[in-house]
């Protein structure tokens, strides 16, 4: 999957993000992103060429408009740190 396709799929998953649903979790697993939970946060484990990195996100999206897109940005920075 190309970087652009990966980003578009993440955008599709997190558009309108309000909370982490089982559907979102299964979609992330298909993209090889593992999900862990801690109290009020969710930790996404993203793999890139240098290893596995954690990306903490809120369990609920505070800002309905930008919350999901901010998560996409965090994941992309972690996955493609030197390319993006």
mmCIF file of the N, C-alpha and C atoms, coordinates in Angstrom:
data_MODEL
# 
_entry.id   MODEL 
# 
loop_
_atom_site.group_PDB 
_atom_site.id 
_atom_site.type_symbol 
_atom_site.label_atom_id 
_atom_site.label_alt_id 
_atom_site.label_comp_id 
_atom_site.label_asym_id 
_atom_site.label_entity_id 
_atom_site.label_seq_id 
_atom_site.pdbx_PDB_ins_code 
_atom_site.Cartn_x 
_atom_site.Cartn_y 
_atom_site.Cartn_z 
_atom_site.occupancy 
_atom_site.B_iso_or_equiv 
_atom_site.pdbx_formal_charge 
_atom_site.auth_seq_id 
_atom_site.auth_comp_id 
_atom_site.auth_asym_id 
_atom_site.auth_atom_id 
_atom_site.pdbx_PDB_model_num 
ATOM 1   N N  . UNK A 1 1  ? 0.846   -1.173 0.000  1.00 0.00 ? 1  UNK A N  1 
ATOM 2   C CA . UNK A 1 1  ? 0.000   0.000  0.000  1.00 0.00 ? 1  UNK A CA 1 
ATOM 3   C C  . UNK A 1 1  ? 0.894   1.240  0.000  1.00 0.00 ? 1  UNK A C  1 
ATOM 4   N N  . UNK A 1 2  ? 0.609   2.165  -0.885 1.00 0.00 ? 2  UNK A N  1 
ATOM 5   C CA . UNK A 1 2  ? 1.421   3.375  -0.965 1.00 0.00 ? 2  UNK A CA 1 
ATOM 6   C C  . UNK A 1 2  ? 1.102   4.303  0.214  1.00 0.00 ? 2  UNK A C  1 
ATOM 7   N N  . UNK A 1 3  ? 1.981   5.262  0.409  1.00 0.00 ? 3  UNK A N  1 
ATOM 8   C CA . UNK A 1 3  ? 1.817   6.219  1.496  1.00 0.00 ? 3  UNK A CA 1 
ATOM 9   C C  . UNK A 1 3  ? 0.506   6.994  1.342  1.00 0.00 ? 3  UNK A C  1 
ATOM 10  N N  . UNK A 1 4  ? 0.183   7.381  0.130  1.00 0.00 ? 4  UNK A N  1 
ATOM 11  C CA . UNK A 1 4  ? -1.045  8.137  -0.128 1.00 0.00 ? 4  UNK A CA 1 
ATOM 12  C C  . UNK A 1 4  ? -2.285  7.285  0.157  1.00 0.00 ? 4  UNK A C  1 
ATOM 13  N N  . UNK A 1 5  ? -2.261  6.025  -0.273 1.00 0.00 ? 5  UNK A N  1 
ATOM 14  C CA . UNK A 1 5  ? -3.376  5.120  0.002  1.00 0.00 ? 5  UNK A CA 1 
ATOM 15  C C  . UNK A 1 5  ? -3.541  4.882  1.496  1.00 0.00 ? 5  UNK A C  1 
ATOM 16  N N  . UNK A 1 6  ? -2.416  4.722  2.194  1.00 0.00 ? 6  UNK A N  1 
ATOM 17  C CA . UNK A 1 6  ? -2.434  4.514  3.635  1.00 0.00 ? 6  UNK A CA 1 
ATOM 18  C C  . UNK A 1 6  ? -3.087  5.706  4.336  1.00 0.00 ? 6  UNK A C  1 
ATOM 19  N N  . UNK A 1 7  ? -2.674  6.910  3.937  1.00 0.00 ? 7  UNK A N  1 
ATOM 20  C CA . UNK A 1 7  ? -3.230  8.137  4.536  1.00 0.00 ? 7  UNK A CA 1 
ATOM 21  C C  . UNK A 1 7  ? -4.716  8.263  4.234  1.00 0.00 ? 7  UNK A C  1 
ATOM 22  N N  . UNK A 1 8  ? -5.126  7.984  3.011  1.00 0.00 ? 8  UNK A N  1 
ATOM 23  C CA . UNK A 1 8  ? -6.545  8.081  2.650  1.00 0.00 ? 8  UNK A CA 1 
ATOM 24  C C  . UNK A 1 8  ? -7.384  7.083  3.439  1.00 0.00 ? 8  UNK A C  1 
ATOM 25  N N  . UNK A 1 9  ? -6.851  5.886  3.649  1.00 0.00 ? 9  UNK A N  1 
ATOM 26  C CA . UNK A 1 9  ? -7.576  4.881  4.428  1.00 0.00 ? 9  UNK A CA 1 
ATOM 27  C C  . UNK A 1 9  ? -7.703  5.327  5.885  1.00 0.00 ? 9  UNK A C  1 
ATOM 28  N N  . UNK A 1 10 ? -6.632  5.900  6.449  1.00 0.00 ? 10 UNK A N  1 
ATOM 29  C CA . UNK A 1 10 ? -6.706  6.430  7.810  1.00 0.00 ? 10 UNK A CA 1 
ATOM 30  C C  . UNK A 1 10 ? -7.740  7.551  7.908  1.00 0.00 ? 10 UNK A C  1 
ATOM 31  N N  . UNK A 1 11 ? -7.767  8.422  6.920  1.00 0.00 ? 11 UNK A N  1 
ATOM 32  C CA . UNK A 1 11 ? -8.751  9.506  6.916  1.00 0.00 ? 11 UNK A CA 1 
ATOM 33  C C  . UNK A 1 11 ? -10.168 8.955  6.892  1.00 0.00 ? 11 UNK A C  1 
ATOM 34  N N  . UNK A 1 12 ? -10.379 7.908  6.090  1.00 0.00 ? 12 UNK A N  1 
ATOM 35  C CA . UNK A 1 12 ? -11.693 7.289  6.024  1.00 0.00 ? 12 UNK A CA 1 
ATOM 36  C C  . UNK A 1 12 ? -12.088 6.707  7.385  1.00 0.00 ? 12 UNK A C  1 
ATOM 37  N N  . UNK A 1 13 ? -11.125 6.068  8.045  1.00 0.00 ? 13 UNK A N  1 
ATOM 38  C CA . UNK A 1 13 ? -11.393 5.436  9.337  1.00 0.00 ? 13 UNK A CA 1 
ATOM 39  C C  . UNK A 1 13 ? -11.709 6.480  10.406 1.00 0.00 ? 13 UNK A C  1 
ATOM 40  N N  . UNK A 1 14 ? -10.945 7.563  10.457 1.00 0.00 ? 14 UNK A N  1 
ATOM 41  C CA . UNK A 1 14 ? -11.059 8.515  11.560 1.00 0.00 ? 14 UNK A CA 1 
ATOM 42  C C  . UNK A 1 14 ? -11.940 9.728  11.272 1.00 0.00 ? 14 UNK A C  1 
ATOM 43  N N  . UNK A 1 15 ? -12.562 9.811  10.107 1.00 0.00 ? 15 UNK A N  1 
ATOM 44  C CA . UNK A 1 15 ? -13.470 10.929 9.839  1.00 0.00 ? 15 UNK A CA 1 
ATOM 45  C C  . UNK A 1 15 ? -14.671 10.825 10.782 1.00 0.00 ? 15 UNK A C  1 
ATOM 46  N N  . UNK A 1 16 ? -14.930 11.892 11.509 1.00 0.00 ? 16 UNK A N  1 
ATOM 47  C CA . UNK A 1 16 ? -16.045 11.907 12.452 1.00 0.00 ? 16 UNK A CA 1 
ATOM 48  C C  . UNK A 1 16 ? -15.774 11.108 13.714 1.00 0.00 ? 16 UNK A C  1 
ATOM 49  N N  . UNK A 1 17 ? -14.509 10.919 14.072 1.00 0.00 ? 17 UNK A N  1 
ATOM 50  C CA . UNK A 1 17 ? -14.127 10.116 15.240 1.00 0.00 ? 17 UNK A CA 1 
ATOM 51  C C  . UNK A 1 17 ? -14.716 10.696 16.514 1.00 0.00 ? 17 UNK A C  1 
ATOM 52  N N  . UNK A 1 18 ? -15.476 9.886  17.244 1.00 0.00 ? 18 UNK A N  1 
ATOM 53  C CA . UNK A 1 18 ? -16.021 10.285 18.543 1.00 0.00 ? 18 UNK A CA 1 
ATOM 54  C C  . UNK A 1 18 ? -15.493 9.394  19.650 1.00 0.00 ? 18 UNK A C  1 
ATOM 55  N N  . UNK A 1 19 ? -15.359 8.103  19.378 1.00 0.00 ? 19 UNK A N  1 
ATOM 56  C CA . UNK A 1 19 ? -14.754 7.157  20.312 1.00 0.00 ? 19 UNK A CA 1 
ATOM 57  C C  . UNK A 1 19 ? -14.284 5.947  19.527 1.00 0.00 ? 19 UNK A C  1 
ATOM 58  N N  . UNK A 1 20 ? -13.452 5.151  20.166 1.00 0.00 ? 20 UNK A N  1 
ATOM 59  C CA . UNK A 1 20 ? -12.883 3.991  19.495 1.00 0.00 ? 20 UNK A CA 1 
ATOM 60  C C  . UNK A 1 20 ? -13.900 2.855  19.497 1.00 0.00 ? 20 UNK A C  1 
ATOM 61  N N  . UNK A 1 21 ? -14.355 2.482  18.328 1.00 0.00 ? 21 UNK A N  1 
ATOM 62  C CA . UNK A 1 21 ? -15.343 1.409  18.177 1.00 0.00 ? 21 UNK A CA 1 
ATOM 63  C C  . UNK A 1 21 ? -14.651 0.124  17.737 1.00 0.00 ? 21 UNK A C  1 
ATOM 64  N N  . UNK A 1 22 ? -15.316 -1.012 17.899 1.00 0.00 ? 22 UNK A N  1 
ATOM 65  C CA . UNK A 1 22 ? -14.736 -2.262 17.397 1.00 0.00 ? 22 UNK A CA 1 
ATOM 66  C C  . UNK A 1 22 ? -14.478 -2.228 15.884 1.00 0.00 ? 22 UNK A C  1 
ATOM 67  N N  . UNK A 1 23 ? -15.301 -1.507 15.137 1.00 0.00 ? 23 UNK A N  1 
ATOM 68  C CA . UNK A 1 23 ? -15.093 -1.397 13.689 1.00 0.00 ? 23 UNK A CA 1 
ATOM 69  C C  . UNK A 1 23 ? -13.796 -0.655 13.382 1.00 0.00 ? 23 UNK A C  1 
ATOM 70  N N  . UNK A 1 24 ? -13.524 0.409  14.138 1.00 0.00 ? 24 UNK A N  1 
ATOM 71  C CA . UNK A 1 24 ? -12.278 1.157  13.946 1.00 0.00 ? 24 UNK A CA 1 
ATOM 72  C C  . UNK A 1 24 ? -11.093 0.268  14.294 1.00 0.00 ? 24 UNK A C  1 
ATOM 73  N N  . UNK A 1 25 ? -11.201 -0.469 15.399 1.00 0.00 ? 25 UNK A N  1 
ATOM 74  C CA . UNK A 1 25 ? -10.113 -1.366 15.802 1.00 0.00 ? 25 UNK A CA 1 
ATOM 75  C C  . UNK A 1 25 ? -9.800  -2.397 14.725 1.00 0.00 ? 25 UNK A C  1 
ATOM 76  N N  . UNK A 1 26 ? -10.843 -3.004 14.157 1.00 0.00 ? 26 UNK A N  1 
ATOM 77  C CA . UNK A 1 26 ? -10.592 -4.022 13.127 1.00 0.00 ? 26 UNK A CA 1 
ATOM 78  C C  . UNK A 1 26 ? -10.006 -3.393 11.865 1.00 0.00 ? 26 UNK A C  1 
ATOM 79  N N  . UNK A 1 27 ? -10.436 -2.180 11.521 1.00 0.00 ? 27 UNK A N  1 
ATOM 80  C CA . UNK A 1 27 ? -9.863  -1.484 10.360 1.00 0.00 ? 27 UNK A CA 1 
ATOM 81  C C  . UNK A 1 27 ? -8.390  -1.173 10.594 1.00 0.00 ? 27 UNK A C  1 
ATOM 82  N N  . UNK A 1 28 ? -8.035  -0.789 11.815 1.00 0.00 ? 28 UNK A N  1 
ATOM 83  C CA . UNK A 1 28 ? -6.634  -0.494 12.131 1.00 0.00 ? 28 UNK A CA 1 
ATOM 84  C C  . UNK A 1 28 ? -5.788  -1.766 12.084 1.00 0.00 ? 28 UNK A C  1 
ATOM 85  N N  . UNK A 1 29 ? -6.353  -2.884 12.546 1.00 0.00 ? 29 UNK A N  1 
ATOM 86  C CA . UNK A 1 29 ? -5.626  -4.150 12.486 1.00 0.00 ? 29 UNK A CA 1 
ATOM 87  C C  . UNK A 1 29 ? -5.313  -4.538 11.048 1.00 0.00 ? 29 UNK A C  1 
ATOM 88  N N  . UNK A 1 30 ? -6.242  -4.247 10.131 1.00 0.00 ? 30 UNK A N  1 
ATOM 89  C CA . UNK A 1 30 ? -5.983  -4.533 8.717  1.00 0.00 ? 30 UNK A CA 1 
ATOM 90  C C  . UNK A 1 30 ? -4.817  -3.702 8.186  1.00 0.00 ? 30 UNK A C  1 
ATOM 91  N N  . UNK A 1 31 ? -4.606  -2.523 8.780  1.00 0.00 ? 31 UNK A N  1 
ATOM 92  C CA . UNK A 1 31 ? -3.482  -1.674 8.388  1.00 0.00 ? 31 UNK A CA 1 
ATOM 93  C C  . UNK A 1 31 ? -2.226  -1.982 9.206  1.00 0.00 ? 31 UNK A C  1 
ATOM 94  N N  . UNK A 1 32 ? -2.280  -3.062 9.998  1.00 0.00 ? 32 UNK A N  1 
ATOM 95  C CA . UNK A 1 32 ? -1.168  -3.495 10.840 1.00 0.00 ? 32 UNK A CA 1 
ATOM 96  C C  . UNK A 1 32 ? -0.832  -2.483 11.923 1.00 0.00 ? 32 UNK A C  1 
ATOM 97  N N  . UNK A 1 33 ? -1.869  -1.861 12.480 1.00 0.00 ? 33 UNK A N  1 
ATOM 98  C CA . UNK A 1 33 ? -1.724  -0.970 13.622 1.00 0.00 ? 33 UNK A CA 1 
ATOM 99  C C  . UNK A 1 33 ? -2.423  -1.658 14.788 1.00 0.00 ? 33 UNK A C  1 
ATOM 100 N N  . UNK A 1 34 ? -1.667  -1.941 15.853 1.00 0.00 ? 34 UNK A N  1 
ATOM 101 C CA . UNK A 1 34 ? -2.220  -2.618 17.019 1.00 0.00 ? 34 UNK A CA 1 
ATOM 102 C C  . UNK A 1 34 ? -2.783  -1.594 17.996 1.00 0.00 ? 34 UNK A C  1 
ATOM 103 N N  . UNK A 1 35 ? -3.787  -1.991 18.765 1.00 0.00 ? 35 UNK A N  1 
ATOM 104 C CA . UNK A 1 35 ? -4.476  -1.089 19.676 1.00 0.00 ? 35 UNK A CA 1 
ATOM 105 C C  . UNK A 1 35 ? -4.330  -1.595 21.098 1.00 0.00 ? 35 UNK A C  1 
ATOM 106 N N  . UNK A 1 36 ? -3.915  -0.707 22.005 1.00 0.00 ? 36 UNK A N  1 
ATOM 107 C CA . UNK A 1 36 ? -3.857  -1.003 23.430 1.00 0.00 ? 36 UNK A CA 1 
ATOM 108 C C  . UNK A 1 36 ? -4.659  0.056  24.172 1.00 0.00 ? 36 UNK A C  1 
ATOM 109 N N  . UNK A 1 37 ? -5.200  -0.301 25.320 1.00 0.00 ? 37 UNK A N  1 
ATOM 110 C CA . UNK A 1 37 ? -6.025  0.651  26.081 1.00 0.00 ? 37 UNK A CA 1 
ATOM 111 C C  . UNK A 1 37 ? -5.407  0.916  27.449 1.00 0.00 ? 37 UNK A C  1 
ATOM 112 N N  . UNK A 1 38 ? -5.483  2.186  27.876 1.00 0.00 ? 38 UNK A N  1 
ATOM 113 C CA . UNK A 1 38 ? -5.069  2.610  29.203 1.00 0.00 ? 38 UNK A CA 1 
ATOM 114 C C  . UNK A 1 38 ? -6.102  3.621  29.686 1.00 0.00 ? 38 UNK A C  1 
ATOM 115 N N  . UNK A 1 39 ? -6.640  3.432  30.835 1.00 0.00 ? 39 UNK A N  1 
ATOM 116 C CA . UNK A 1 39 ? -7.635  4.312  31.445 1.00 0.00 ? 39 UNK A CA 1 
ATOM 117 C C  . UNK A 1 39 ? -8.404  5.166  30.439 1.00 0.00 ? 39 UNK A C  1 
ATOM 118 N N  . UNK A 1 40 ? -8.017  6.419  30.272 1.00 0.00 ? 40 UNK A N  1 
ATOM 119 C CA . UNK A 1 40 ? -8.743  7.341  29.393 1.00 0.00 ? 40 UNK A CA 1 
ATOM 120 C C  . UNK A 1 40 ? -8.093  7.523  28.031 1.00 0.00 ? 40 UNK A C  1 
ATOM 121 N N  . UNK A 1 41 ? -7.104  6.720  27.740 1.00 0.00 ? 41 UNK A N  1 
ATOM 122 C CA . UNK A 1 41 ? -6.411  6.863  26.467 1.00 0.00 ? 41 UNK A CA 1 
ATOM 123 C C  . UNK A 1 41 ? -6.294  5.523  25.758 1.00 0.00 ? 41 UNK A C  1 
ATOM 124 N N  . UNK A 1 42 ? -6.043  5.631  24.499 1.00 0.00 ? 42 UNK A N  1 
ATOM 125 C CA . UNK A 1 42 ? -5.782  4.462  23.663 1.00 0.00 ? 42 UNK A CA 1 
ATOM 126 C C  . UNK A 1 42 ? -4.374  4.642  23.118 1.00 0.00 ? 42 UNK A C  1 
ATOM 127 N N  . UNK A 1 43 ? -3.622  3.559  23.069 1.00 0.00 ? 43 UNK A N  1 
ATOM 128 C CA . UNK A 1 43 ? -2.276  3.614  22.516 1.00 0.00 ? 43 UNK A CA 1 
ATOM 129 C C  . UNK A 1 43 ? -2.268  2.786  21.240 1.00 0.00 ? 43 UNK A C  1 
ATOM 130 N N  . UNK A 1 44 ? -1.892  3.425  20.144 1.00 0.00 ? 44 UNK A N  1 
ATOM 131 C CA . UNK A 1 44 ? -1.754  2.735  18.868 1.00 0.00 ? 44 UNK A CA 1 
ATOM 132 C C  . UNK A 1 44 ? -0.284  2.387  18.685 1.00 0.00 ? 44 UNK A C  1 
ATOM 133 N N  . UNK A 1 45 ? -0.009  1.162  18.279 1.00 0.00 ? 45 UNK A N  1 
ATOM 134 C CA . UNK A 1 45 ? 1.358   0.719  18.041 1.00 0.00 ? 45 UNK A CA 1 
ATOM 135 C C  . UNK A 1 45 ? 1.573   0.637  16.538 1.00 0.00 ? 45 UNK A C  1 
ATOM 136 N N  . UNK A 1 46 ? 2.398   1.563  16.041 1.00 0.00 ? 46 UNK A N  1 
ATOM 137 C CA . UNK A 1 46 ? 2.632   1.724  14.609 1.00 0.00 ? 46 UNK A CA 1 
ATOM 138 C C  . UNK A 1 46 ? 4.039   1.225  14.291 1.00 0.00 ? 46 UNK A C  1 
ATOM 139 N N  . UNK A 1 47 ? 4.146   0.434  13.244 1.00 0.00 ? 47 UNK A N  1 
ATOM 140 C CA . UNK A 1 47 ? 5.433   -0.117 12.832 1.00 0.00 ? 47 UNK A CA 1 
ATOM 141 C C  . UNK A 1 47 ? 5.994   0.699  11.673 1.00 0.00 ? 47 UNK A C  1 
ATOM 142 N N  . UNK A 1 48 ? 7.275   1.030  11.763 1.00 0.00 ? 48 UNK A N  1 
ATOM 143 C CA . UNK A 1 48 ? 7.962   1.633  10.626 1.00 0.00 ? 48 UNK A CA 1 
ATOM 144 C C  . UNK A 1 48 ? 9.318   0.960  10.478 1.00 0.00 ? 48 UNK A C  1 
ATOM 145 N N  . UNK A 1 49 ? 10.173  1.477  9.616  1.00 0.00 ? 49 UNK A N  1 
ATOM 146 C CA . UNK A 1 49 ? 11.440  0.803  9.334  1.00 0.00 ? 49 UNK A CA 1 
ATOM 147 C C  . UNK A 1 49 ? 12.370  0.734  10.540 1.00 0.00 ? 49 UNK A C  1 
ATOM 148 N N  . UNK A 1 50 ? 12.169  1.579  11.545 1.00 0.00 ? 50 UNK A N  1 
ATOM 149 C CA . UNK A 1 50 ? 13.052  1.557  12.712 1.00 0.00 ? 50 UNK A CA 1 
ATOM 150 C C  . UNK A 1 50 ? 12.464  0.787  13.892 1.00 0.00 ? 50 UNK A C  1 
ATOM 151 N N  . UNK A 1 51 ? 11.277  0.217  13.751 1.00 0.00 ? 51 UNK A N  1 
ATOM 152 C CA . UNK A 1 51 ? 10.705  -0.576 14.835 1.00 0.00 ? 51 UNK A CA 1 
ATOM 153 C C  . UNK A 1 51 ? 9.246   -0.234 15.098 1.00 0.00 ? 51 UNK A C  1 
ATOM 154 N N  . UNK A 1 52 ? 8.809   -0.555 16.303 1.00 0.00 ? 52 UNK A N  1 
ATOM 155 C CA . UNK A 1 52 ? 7.429   -0.300 16.703 1.00 0.00 ? 52 UNK A CA 1 
ATOM 156 C C  . UNK A 1 52 ? 7.408   0.927  17.604 1.00 0.00 ? 52 UNK A C  1 
ATOM 157 N N  . UNK A 1 53 ? 6.499   1.855  17.317 1.00 0.00 ? 53 UNK A N  1 
ATOM 158 C CA . UNK A 1 53 ? 6.386   3.089  18.090 1.00 0.00 ? 53 UNK A CA 1 
ATOM 159 C C  . UNK A 1 53 ? 4.958   3.248  18.588 1.00 0.00 ? 53 UNK A C  1 
ATOM 160 N N  . UNK A 1 54 ? 4.815   3.856  19.758 1.00 0.00 ? 54 UNK A N  1 
ATOM 161 C CA . UNK A 1 54 ? 3.481   4.059  20.313 1.00 0.00 ? 54 UNK A CA 1 
ATOM 162 C C  . UNK A 1 54 ? 2.988   5.460  19.986 1.00 0.00 ? 54 UNK A C  1 
ATOM 163 N N  . UNK A 1 55 ? 1.695   5.544  19.698 1.00 0.00 ? 55 UNK A N  1 
ATOM 164 C CA . UNK A 1 55 ? 1.036   6.818  19.412 1.00 0.00 ? 55 UNK A CA 1 
ATOM 165 C C  . UNK A 1 55 ? -0.164  6.907  20.339 1.00 0.00 ? 55 UNK A C  1 
ATOM 166 N N  . UNK A 1 56 ? -0.062  7.704  21.419 1.00 0.00 ? 56 UNK A N  1 
ATOM 167 C CA . UNK A 1 56 ? -1.206  7.822  22.328 1.00 0.00 ? 56 UNK A CA 1 
ATOM 168 C C  . UNK A 1 56 ? -2.278  8.736  21.726 1.00 0.00 ? 56 UNK A C  1 
ATOM 169 N N  . UNK A 1 57 ? -3.528  8.301  21.833 1.00 0.00 ? 57 UNK A N  1 
ATOM 170 C CA . UNK A 1 57 ? -4.648  9.131  21.384 1.00 0.00 ? 57 UNK A CA 1 
ATOM 171 C C  . UNK A 1 57 ? -5.710  9.104  22.465 1.00 0.00 ? 57 UNK A C  1 
ATOM 172 N N  . UNK A 1 58 ? -6.601  10.046 22.432 1.00 0.00 ? 58 UNK A N  1 
ATOM 173 C CA . UNK A 1 58 ? -7.690  10.090 23.390 1.00 0.00 ? 58 UNK A CA 1 
ATOM 174 C C  . UNK A 1 58 ? -8.707  9.004  23.059 1.00 0.00 ? 58 UNK A C  1 
ATOM 175 N N  . UNK A 1 59 ? -9.310  8.419  24.090 1.00 0.00 ? 59 UNK A N  1 
ATOM 176 C CA . UNK A 1 59 ? -10.327 7.384  23.876 1.00 0.00 ? 59 UNK A CA 1 
ATOM 177 C C  . UNK A 1 59 ? -11.574 7.980  23.238 1.00 0.00 ? 59 UNK A C  1 
ATOM 178 N N  . UNK A 1 60 ? -11.810 9.268  23.484 1.00 0.00 ? 60 UNK A N  1 
ATOM 179 C CA . UNK A 1 60 ? -12.947 9.945  22.865 1.00 0.00 ? 60 UNK A CA 1 
ATOM 180 C C  . UNK A 1 60 ? -12.434 11.160 22.114 1.00 0.00 ? 60 UNK A C  1 
ATOM 181 N N  . UNK A 1 61 ? -13.044 11.453 20.994 1.00 0.00 ? 61 UNK A N  1 
ATOM 182 C CA . UNK A 1 61 ? -12.636 12.620 20.206 1.00 0.00 ? 61 UNK A CA 1 
ATOM 183 C C  . UNK A 1 61 ? -13.280 13.876 20.780 1.00 0.00 ? 61 UNK A C  1 
ATOM 184 N N  . UNK A 1 62 ? -12.497 14.818 21.211 1.00 0.00 ? 62 UNK A N  1 
ATOM 185 C CA . UNK A 1 62 ? -13.034 16.027 21.816 1.00 0.00 ? 62 UNK A CA 1 
ATOM 186 C C  . UNK A 1 62 ? -13.605 16.981 20.782 1.00 0.00 ? 62 UNK A C  1 
ATOM 187 N N  . UNK A 1 63 ? -12.835 17.272 19.768 1.00 0.00 ? 63 UNK A N  1 
ATOM 188 C CA . UNK A 1 63 ? -13.248 18.195 18.727 1.00 0.00 ? 63 UNK A CA 1 
ATOM 189 C C  . UNK A 1 63 ? -13.788 17.377 17.565 1.00 0.00 ? 63 UNK A C  1 
ATOM 190 N N  . UNK A 1 64 ? -15.083 17.426 17.359 1.00 0.00 ? 64 UNK A N  1 
ATOM 191 C CA . UNK A 1 64 ? -15.708 16.583 16.331 1.00 0.00 ? 64 UNK A CA 1 
ATOM 192 C C  . UNK A 1 64 ? -15.137 16.841 14.945 1.00 0.00 ? 64 UNK A C  1 
ATOM 193 N N  . UNK A 1 65 ? -14.708 18.038 14.694 1.00 0.00 ? 65 UNK A N  1 
ATOM 194 C CA . UNK A 1 65 ? -14.293 18.388 13.339 1.00 0.00 ? 65 UNK A CA 1 
ATOM 195 C C  . UNK A 1 65 ? -12.852 17.994 13.025 1.00 0.00 ? 65 UNK A C  1 
ATOM 196 N N  . UNK A 1 66 ? -11.935 18.223 13.967 1.00 0.00 ? 66 UNK A N  1 
ATOM 197 C CA . UNK A 1 66 ? -10.514 18.013 13.698 1.00 0.00 ? 66 UNK A CA 1 
ATOM 198 C C  . UNK A 1 66 ? -9.895  16.840 14.441 1.00 0.00 ? 66 UNK A C  1 
ATOM 199 N N  . UNK A 1 67 ? -10.567 16.309 15.444 1.00 0.00 ? 67 UNK A N  1 
ATOM 200 C CA . UNK A 1 67 ? -9.973  15.270 16.287 1.00 0.00 ? 67 UNK A CA 1 
ATOM 201 C C  . UNK A 1 67 ? -9.443  14.089 15.508 1.00 0.00 ? 67 UNK A C  1 
ATOM 202 N N  . UNK A 1 68 ? -10.244 13.526 14.622 1.00 0.00 ? 68 UNK A N  1 
ATOM 203 C CA . UNK A 1 68 ? -9.829  12.368 13.844 1.00 0.00 ? 68 UNK A CA 1 
ATOM 204 C C  . UNK A 1 68 ? -8.697  12.683 12.889 1.00 0.00 ? 68 UNK A C  1 
ATOM 205 N N  . UNK A 1 69 ? -8.731  13.869 12.282 1.00 0.00 ? 69 UNK A N  1 
ATOM 206 C CA . UNK A 1 69 ? -7.670  14.247 11.343 1.00 0.00 ? 69 UNK A CA 1 
ATOM 207 C C  . UNK A 1 69 ? -6.350  14.492 12.063 1.00 0.00 ? 69 UNK A C  1 
ATOM 208 N N  . UNK A 1 70 ? -6.415  14.960 13.309 1.00 0.00 ? 70 UNK A N  1 
ATOM 209 C CA . UNK A 1 70 ? -5.195  15.126 14.101 1.00 0.00 ? 70 UNK A CA 1 
ATOM 210 C C  . UNK A 1 70 ? -4.571  13.767 14.410 1.00 0.00 ? 70 UNK A C  1 
ATOM 211 N N  . UNK A 1 71 ? -5.405  12.765 14.648 1.00 0.00 ? 71 UNK A N  1 
ATOM 212 C CA . UNK A 1 71 ? -4.905  11.411 14.885 1.00 0.00 ? 71 UNK A CA 1 
ATOM 213 C C  . UNK A 1 71 ? -4.206  10.886 13.634 1.00 0.00 ? 71 UNK A C  1 
ATOM 214 N N  . UNK A 1 72 ? -4.810  11.125 12.477 1.00 0.00 ? 72 UNK A N  1 
ATOM 215 C CA . UNK A 1 72 ? -4.199  10.704 11.208 1.00 0.00 ? 72 UNK A CA 1 
ATOM 216 C C  . UNK A 1 72 ? -2.826  11.342 11.066 1.00 0.00 ? 72 UNK A C  1 
ATOM 217 N N  . UNK A 1 73 ? -2.718  12.609 11.392 1.00 0.00 ? 73 UNK A N  1 
ATOM 218 C CA . UNK A 1 73 ? -1.448  13.316 11.288 1.00 0.00 ? 73 UNK A CA 1 
ATOM 219 C C  . UNK A 1 73 ? -0.398  12.704 12.216 1.00 0.00 ? 73 UNK A C  1 
ATOM 220 N N  . UNK A 1 74 ? -0.785  12.369 13.455 1.00 0.00 ? 74 UNK A N  1 
ATOM 221 C CA . UNK A 1 74 ? 0.144   11.740 14.398 1.00 0.00 ? 74 UNK A CA 1 
ATOM 222 C C  . UNK A 1 74 ? 0.650   10.401 13.872 1.00 0.00 ? 74 UNK A C  1 
ATOM 223 N N  . UNK A 1 75 ? -0.264  9.598  13.346 1.00 0.00 ? 75 UNK A N  1 
ATOM 224 C CA . UNK A 1 75 ? 0.116   8.279  12.830 1.00 0.00 ? 75 UNK A CA 1 
ATOM 225 C C  . UNK A 1 75 ? 1.053   8.426  11.636 1.00 0.00 ? 75 UNK A C  1 
ATOM 226 N N  . UNK A 1 76 ? 0.750   9.342  10.728 1.00 0.00 ? 76 UNK A N  1 
ATOM 227 C CA . UNK A 1 76 ? 1.586   9.539  9.544  1.00 0.00 ? 76 UNK A CA 1 
ATOM 228 C C  . UNK A 1 76 ? 2.982   10.022 9.927  1.00 0.00 ? 76 UNK A C  1 
ATOM 229 N N  . UNK A 1 77 ? 3.074   10.916 10.913 1.00 0.00 ? 77 UNK A N  1 
ATOM 230 C CA . UNK A 1 77 ? 4.391   11.384 11.361 1.00 0.00 ? 77 UNK A CA 1 
ATOM 231 C C  . UNK A 1 77 ? 5.201   10.250 11.931 1.00 0.00 ? 77 UNK A C  1 
ATOM 232 N N  . UNK A 1 78 ? 4.546   9.325  12.608 1.00 0.00 ? 78 UNK A N  1 
ATOM 233 C CA . UNK A 1 78 ? 5.260   8.195  13.204 1.00 0.00 ? 78 UNK A CA 1 
ATOM 234 C C  . UNK A 1 78 ? 5.636   7.169  12.148 1.00 0.00 ? 78 UNK A C  1 
ATOM 235 N N  . UNK A 1 79 ? 4.727   6.836  11.275 1.00 0.00 ? 79 UNK A N  1 
ATOM 236 C CA . UNK A 1 79 ? 4.962   5.792  10.275 1.00 0.00 ? 79 UNK A CA 1 
ATOM 237 C C  . UNK A 1 79 ? 5.983   6.234  9.214  1.00 0.00 ? 79 UNK A C  1 
ATOM 238 N N  . UNK A 1 80 ? 5.861   7.463  8.761  1.00 0.00 ? 80 UNK A N  1 
ATOM 239 C CA . UNK A 1 80 ? 6.726   7.967  7.687  1.00 0.00 ? 80 UNK A CA 1 
ATOM 240 C C  . UNK A 1 80 ? 7.523   9.166  8.171  1.00 0.00 ? 80 UNK A C  1 
ATOM 241 N N  . UNK A 1 81 ? 8.223   8.994  9.284  1.00 0.00 ? 81 UNK A N  1 
ATOM 242 C CA . UNK A 1 81 ? 8.934   10.099 9.930  1.00 0.00 ? 81 UNK A CA 1 
ATOM 243 C C  . UNK A 1 81 ? 9.904   10.803 8.999  1.00 0.00 ? 81 UNK A C  1 
ATOM 244 N N  . UNK A 1 82 ? 10.638  10.068 8.209  1.00 0.00 ? 82 UNK A N  1 
ATOM 245 C CA . UNK A 1 82 ? 11.653  10.699 7.358  1.00 0.00 ? 82 UNK A CA 1 
ATOM 246 C C  . UNK A 1 82 ? 11.129  11.000 5.967  1.00 0.00 ? 82 UNK A C  1 
ATOM 247 N N  . UNK A 1 83 ? 9.953   10.473 5.590  1.00 0.00 ? 83 UNK A N  1 
ATOM 248 C CA . UNK A 1 83 ? 9.450   10.676 4.232  1.00 0.00 ? 83 UNK A CA 1 
ATOM 249 C C  . UNK A 1 83 ? 8.377   11.735 4.158  1.00 0.00 ? 83 UNK A C  1 
ATOM 250 N N  . UNK A 1 84 ? 7.650   11.966 5.252  1.00 0.00 ? 84 UNK A N  1 
ATOM 251 C CA . UNK A 1 84 ? 6.447   12.800 5.179  1.00 0.00 ? 84 UNK A CA 1 
ATOM 252 C C  . UNK A 1 84 ? 6.661   14.161 5.716  1.00 0.00 ? 84 UNK A C  1 
# 
